[in-house]
Amino acid sequence: MHSGAFDPFADAIEIARRHNAWVHVDGAFGLWAAASPRLRHLTEGMDAADSWATDAHNTLNVPYDCGVALVRDPAALVAVFGVEADYLIGGAGDPAGRVPELFRRARGFPVCAALRSLGRDGLAALIDQLCARASQMATGLAQIPGVEVVNEVVFTQVMTSFGDDGRTAEAGRRLLSGGEAVFTPATWRGRGVQRCSVLSWATTPADVDRTVEAVRRVAATL
Ligand SMILES: Cc1ncc(COP(=O)(O)O)c(C=O)c1O
């Protein structure tokens, strides 16, 4: 979650099966890794889960409010959300039987448009590009004296420490007041960190360099 790390799905799901548990994968950002041949191995074993959730408004870059849930057993979904009333004309296959609302706007439209416009290769390129920028960010930040990248950057999340928690929080405040880059504070493994997720298709290598330079300037003032 914090770090963009992926769980060992095959092992975890096997344990869950032994306890007859439903396995849900929250892949808000990371499920999209499965669309990239370079990153697909991170999602290995995930296909055995009962359900997945992801957000098209994160990695796919469509407007907010485009969450996606995929459930292996359609009957389970309909058992939870299906509503019957004689004035509802949709019948068993109606999409309203698979979501909490009876009426909703066409949230799937921008998702479908983005997928069709990108195509399989374009989607993989988008995901690889975001990861490349995150990796560039991590490499640049790690070279700044006094800055440590604390996570293994496998996807689009980068977390930094500036020494102790006080300095790390202060670095976040100075970055914010500098107006050039915003990192968000978090606690990871008991340690204060400043975190960023590289998620916009529009982020260029020059944007990342500029962010790294902003951090370098802040780190020099601590
Ligand atoms: C683990 C996790 N799940 C879900 C979400 C997204 O929530 P929502 O679908 O409300 O955008 C996030 C967003 O940061 C997340 O990190």
The ligand as a Gaussian input file, in Angstrom:
#p B3LYP/6-31G(d) Opt

LIG

0 1
 C       -4.859000       0.613000      -1.060000
 C       -5.804000       1.591000      -1.689000
 N       -7.060000       1.203000      -1.958000
 C       -7.926000       2.051000      -2.545000
 C       -7.544000       3.330000      -2.886000
 C       -8.454000       4.232000      -3.647000
 O       -9.616000       4.557000      -3.139000
 P      -10.758000       5.182000      -4.093000
 O      -11.292000       4.040000      -4.862000
 O      -11.731000       5.774000      -3.156000
 O      -10.114000       6.187000      -4.984000
 C       -6.270000       3.780000      -2.638000
 C       -5.892000       5.146000      -2.989000
 O       -4.905000       5.672000      -2.612000
 C       -5.374000       2.878000      -2.035000
 O       -4.111000       3.255000      -1.802000

